[in-house]
């Protein structure tokens, strides 16, 4: 792995964990939302990560050379988008944001406007404070680790440039 790929990997991790922190913040902000756009209580959202293939400059050049040798020359920058890339684990991205299918919490509050008229129970969101806080701590530490890795990579590149002088 070269140093530029290392910085790209750290960058993708920063973006993915920032998205996860935003989703966790949204979950915590809606912990008492009993009426959402869907009509029911807010459902907890969860981020699903996926490994992402980051093409190095050399691999793009090699692909161009192979295409040129095969006689299929195309100068468009979009030519590689239709090709299915193998997952080499060289980065991470948010694959999807899914809603939890856990049951809602029932709270007895007959005075609440969203209470069931027969039972007096209100369906509350399936967001648990402790779960969200622990997920937030893990995401924050992962974000910090990515910042440290990016900083270390930057320092290594800087030292390598000093050696070349």
C-alpha positions as CSV (number, residue, x, y, z in Angstrom):
1,X,0.0,0.0,0.0
2,X,1.4,3.4,-0.9
3,X,1.0,6.5,1.2
4,X,-1.6,8.1,-1.0
5,X,-3.9,5.1,-0.6
6,X,-3.3,5.3,3.1
7,X,-4.6,8.8,3.1
8,X,-7.6,7.9,1.0
9,X,-8.4,5.0,3.3
10,X,-8.3,7.4,6.3
11,X,-10.4,9.9,4.4
12,X,-13.1,7.4,3.6
13,X,-13.2,6.3,7.2
14,X,-13.5,9.9,8.4
15,X,-16.5,10.5,6.1
16,X,-18.2,7.2,7.1
17,X,-17.8,7.8,10.8
18,X,-19.0,11.4,10.5
19,X,-22.2,10.0,8.8
20,X,-22.6,7.5,11.6
21,X,-22.2,10.3,14.2
22,X,-24.9,12.4,12.4
23,X,-27.3,9.4,12.4
24,X,-26.7,8.8,16.1
25,X,-27.4,12.5,16.8
26,X,-30.6,12.2,14.8
27,X,-31.7,9.2,16.8
28,X,-31.0,11.0,20.1
29,X,-32.8,14.1,18.9
30,X,-35.9,12.0,18.1
31,X,-36.0,9.9,21.3
32,X,-39.4,11.3,22.3
33,X,-40.9,11.7,18.8
34,X,-44.2,9.8,18.8
35,X,-45.4,11.0,15.4
36,X,-43.1,10.9,12.4
37,X,-43.6,11.4,8.6
38,X,-44.6,7.7,8.4
39,X,-47.4,8.3,10.9
40,X,-46.0,6.2,13.7
41,X,-43.2,6.8,16.2
42,X,-39.7,7.5,15.1
43,X,-37.7,4.3,14.2
44,X,-34.1,4.1,15.1
45,X,-31.7,4.4,12.2
46,X,-28.5,2.4,11.9
47,X,-25.5,2.8,9.5
48,X,-24.2,-0.1,7.5
49,X,-20.6,0.2,6.3
50,X,-19.1,-1.6,3.3
51,X,-15.5,-2.0,2.2
52,X,-14.7,0.2,-0.8
53,X,-12.1,-0.3,-3.5
54,X,-10.0,2.7,-4.0
55,X,-8.1,2.7,-7.3
56,X,-4.5,3.8,-7.1
57,X,-3.1,5.9,-9.9
58,X,-1.0,2.9,-11.0
59,X,-4.0,0.6,-11.2
60,X,-5.9,3.1,-13.4
61,X,-2.9,3.5,-15.7
62,X,-2.6,-0.3,-15.9
63,X,-6.3,-0.6,-16.8
64,X,-5.8,2.1,-19.6
65,X,-2.7,0.2,-20.9
66,X,-4.7,-3.1,-21.0
67,X,-7.6,-1.4,-22.9
68,X,-5.1,0.2,-25.3
69,X,-3.4,-3.1,-26.0
70,X,-6.7,-4.8,-26.6
71,X,-7.7,-2.1,-29.2
72,X,-10.6,-0.8,-27.1
73,X,-9.5,2.8,-26.7
74,X,-11.9,5.1,-24.9
75,X,-10.8,8.5,-23.6
76,X,-13.8,9.1,-21.4
77,X,-13.2,9.5,-17.6
78,X,-16.4,7.6,-17.0
79,X,-15.3,4.4,-18.7
80,X,-14.6,2.6,-15.4
81,X,-17.8,3.4,-13.7
82,X,-19.8,0.5,-15.3
83,X,-17.2,-2.1,-14.4
84,X,-17.8,-4.0,-11.1
85,X,-14.9,-3.4,-8.8
86,X,-13.7,-6.2,-6.5
87,X,-13.8,-5.4,-2.8
88,X,-10.2,-5.3,-1.8
89,X,-10.9,-3.7,1.6
90,X,-9.0,-0.5,0.7
91,X,-11.5,1.9,2.3
92,X,-14.9,2.1,3.8
93,X,-18.2,3.8,2.9
94,X,-21.7,4.0,4.1
95,X,-23.5,1.3,2.2
96,X,-27.0,2.0,3.5
97,X,-28.9,3.5,6.5
98,X,-31.5,1.0,7.7
99,X,-34.3,1.4,10.2
100,X,-34.5,-0.8,13.2
101,X,-37.3,-3.3,13.3
102,X,-37.3,-3.6,17.1
103,X,-40.6,-3.2,18.9
104,X,-41.6,0.2,20.1
105,X,-41.6,0.9,23.9
106,X,-45.1,1.3,25.4
107,X,-45.6,4.0,28.0
108,X,-48.8,4.5,29.9
109,X,-49.9,8.1,29.5
110,X,-53.6,8.5,28.7
111,X,-53.3,12.3,28.5
112,X,-50.8,12.1,25.6
113,X,-52.3,13.1,22.2
114,X,-50.9,9.9,20.5
115,X,-52.1,7.5,23.3
116,X,-54.3,4.6,22.3
117,X,-57.8,5.6,23.3
118,X,-58.7,2.1,24.6
119,X,-55.5,1.3,26.6
120,X,-53.9,4.7,27.3
121,X,-50.5,3.5,26.1
122,X,-48.3,5.5,23.9
123,X,-45.9,3.9,21.4
124,X,-42.5,5.5,22.0
125,X,-39.5,5.3,19.6
126,X,-37.3,2.2,19.8
127,X,-34.2,4.4,20.6
128,X,-32.3,3.5,23.7
129,X,-30.1,6.2,25.2
130,X,-27.4,3.8,26.4
131,X,-27.1,2.1,23.1
132,X,-26.8,5.4,21.2
133,X,-24.2,6.8,23.6
134,X,-22.1,3.7,23.5
135,X,-22.3,3.7,19.6
136,X,-21.4,7.4,19.7
137,X,-18.3,6.7,21.8
138,X,-17.2,3.9,19.5
139,X,-17.7,6.1,16.4
140,X,-15.9,9.0,18.0
141,X,-12.9,6.8,18.9
142,X,-12.9,5.4,15.4
143,X,-13.0,8.9,13.9
144,X,-10.1,9.9,16.2
145,X,-8.1,6.9,15.1
146,X,-8.6,7.8,11.4
147,X,-7.5,11.4,12.2
148,X,-4.4,10.0,13.8
149,X,-3.7,7.7,10.9
150,X,-4.2,10.6,8.4
151,X,-1.9,12.8,10.4
152,X,0.8,10.1,10.6
153,X,0.5,9.5,6.8
154,X,0.9,13.2,6.3
155,X,4.0,13.3,8.5
156,X,5.5,10.3,6.6
157,X,4.9,12.0,3.3
158,X,6.5,15.2,4.6
159,X,9.6,13.3,5.9
160,X,9.9,11.5,2.6
161,X,9.9,14.8,0.7
162,X,12.6,16.2,3.1
163,X,14.8,13.1,2.3
164,X,14.4,13.8,-1.4
165,X,15.9,17.4,-1.1
